[in-house]
């Protein structure tokens, strides 16, 4: 999906549902922070909550030097789906350039009664960012969570 289509779909979702608030956003941000910090792929994890409906959660991370941007994007997609996605509609968009991956996403459904949005920027880190972290991250798989099973994605980018 191109960015223009993503923005159109995000606007439709955020117009028809209220944003998550209070404890819901804080819990989602905490889950995201724990998941990113527990990964050996990322360091210097920063996660914040905002009032901007297009970016209720914002995050900045550094990923291991030499990691392909496509691999980072794939891992971030898995984190989004396993940790934050609601059972209804979700849309997301990636921008991947040398040394930089950006994920914009939103999810929501009538049953939950709210939407949740994320803007996450991952930039290539340095060796110093990862001192003290294990180096074997090729075999790491997304962690299991207490989140309900997700529906099959019908929307591809």
Protein Blocks (a to p, Z undefined) as FASTA:
>chain_A
ZZklmmmmmmmmmmmpccdehjlmmmmmmmmmmmmmmpmkbghiacdddfbfklmbacdd
dddehiafklmmmmmmmmmmmmmocfbdcdddddddehiacdddddddfklopacddddd
dddddfklmgoiafblmlpccdddfbdcddddfbdZZ
